[in-house]
Amino acid sequence: ESIGFTKVPESKIEVPFIVYEFCDATLADVMGKLQSDRDRAIALATGILDGLTVLHNAEFVHCDLKASNVLVQRSNGVEIAKVSDFDRSVHIADAIDARSTGRTVNLADDNIDQRLIEGTKPDQYSDLYDFGRIFYQMLSGNKPKLQYSDPLSKMENEYDPLVNRLLGSDYKKRGSAQDVKD
């Protein structure tokens, strides 16, 4: 793996880049098998949170976290999730109101963090909302259908409080990717 930052030509903006080795699948490819294998789901979720922690510590926001943007690498019988596709990522200082451009988020997505529709700049909390959507689907096999429905998750397992915190309306309770992992 190669991780670095490069400047956009004729700009002061630096964008992150990561060059990966070939990966076997995306999370979207394996999503349907995860609700029956909780340990596998948790291991892959941990990899996603590790990637978000690195990205957020570098003061970047992914802005397009979804199952098809998470690569799954198998090596020696172990699967590792790797966050990918950073074309919509922005430095926190350069983030702009999503309604102004429509560039940083997919405003047509019916499960988008409501704060972005209302004009809030993308931040770590919006990435964690997206992680919550992915995590819910990993554990339940279904996409969450409602926004800010407290409590949303009724999977009746030990992860309901976490999923409800990530998808709930009180975005500050989402914490950081490291908080979620811990």
N, C-alpha and C positions, 0 to 999 in steps of 0.2 A: 504494500500500500504506500501511496505517496500522498501526503497531506500538505497543503500550502495555500498561499494567497497570491493572487496576481492582480495587477492594476488593469482596470479597463482603459483601453487606449483613449488618450485625450480627456482623461478624467482623474479625479482624486480618489475615486472609489476603488476599493480592493474587494475582490470577490473570492470566496473560498473555492478550492477545487480538491477533489479527491479522485485519484486514479486507483481503481480496484482491479484485482485479478478477476478472472472469469468466475461468475457465481452461477450456481445451479438453478435457481428459481427466484421468484419474487414471493413476498408474503402472500400476495393475492393468489398465487398458484397453490399454496399449501393451506390457505385459510380454512377450507372446508373440513380439514382433518384435525384441526386444533381443539375443537370443543370436546373431543373424546380423549385428548391427551393433554391434560392440564399442565404437566411438568414441561412438556415441549413448548406450550404456549407461554408459560412464565419465562422460560429460558430465552425465547425469541423476544418477548416484551422487554426483558432486561437489556438485550442488545440494542433495542431501539432507544431505550432510556439512556444507555451509555453514549450513543451517537448524539442524542439531543443535548446531553450534558456538555460534551465537547463543543458542539455548535453554539450553545447558549453562553458558555464560558468565554468563547471568542466574540461574544456580543453579536451573534447572527441569529436570525430567525428563519426557519425552514419555509414556512408559508404554504406548503403544498404536501404535507405529510399524509400519506395514504398507503394502503397495502401494496399497491403497484410500485411505490417509490421506496420500498424496503426490500433489499436483496437478501437472499438466504444462501449462505455458503456452507457446504458440507465438507468437513475435513476430518478424517480419522474417526468417523462415526459421530461427530459433534456438529451441531448446526449453530451458526452464528448469524444474527440479523445485523445488517448494515444499512444505515440510512443513506439514500442516494437521491439523485435528481435535484440538484441545487439551483436550477435555472430561475426559480422564483425566490430564492433566498435573498434576504436583505440584511445589511448591517442595521442594528437597532436604531442608530442615530439617523439613518437614511430612510427608515420606514415611513411610508406615507399612508394617508387615509385610503383605504381600499376602494371606496366609492369614487375617488377622484380619477382613478385610471382603470380599475378592474383588472390590473396586471398582477397584483400580488396574491389575490385569492380568486377562487371561482365563485362568484356571487350567485350563480345559478344553483349551486349545491344546496339542497334543502336541509342539510345537516351542518351547515357552517356555524361557527361560533357567532352568536347573535351580536356580540360586541363589534365584530368587523362590519356587519351589515349596517350597524348604527354609526359607523364612521371611526371607530377606534383603530389606531395603528396596530399592525400585527406585532405581537410580542411573544415572550416565552409562554404566556398563558394561553394564547391561541394555538400554539404548537401542542401544548398539553391537552387542550380540548380535543384536537385531532388525534392525539395518542389515545385519549379516552374512548373515542369512537372506534379506533382500531382494536383496542384491548377488549372492549365490550363484544365486538364481533368475533374476536379470537376465542373468547370464552363461551359465547352463547350460540354462535353460528348465524346470528342475525345482525343486521345493521340497526343502530338505535334509530327510532322513528321520530322522537320528539325532541325539541330543543328546550333546555332549561326546565325540564319537568322534574321537580325535586320530590320524591326520589324517582329517578328514571329507571335504574337497574332493579329488576326483580328476579335476578337469576337465583336468588336464595343460596348464595355461597359467601365465603369469607371475603370476596372481592367486591361485593355490592357497595360497601361504604367508599372504597377507592373510586370505583366507576362513577358513583353519584357525585363525589367531590370533583372529579375531572370534568364531568358533563353538566354540573350544576351552574346556577346563575351567579354564585359568589366566586368569581374568577380568582380572587386572591387566595382562596382556600386551596387552589390547585398546587401552589408552591412551586418548586423547581423540579426539573427532571430527576435530580439527585434525591430530593425529598420523596418523590414518588417511588423511586427505586428502593430507598431505605425502608 
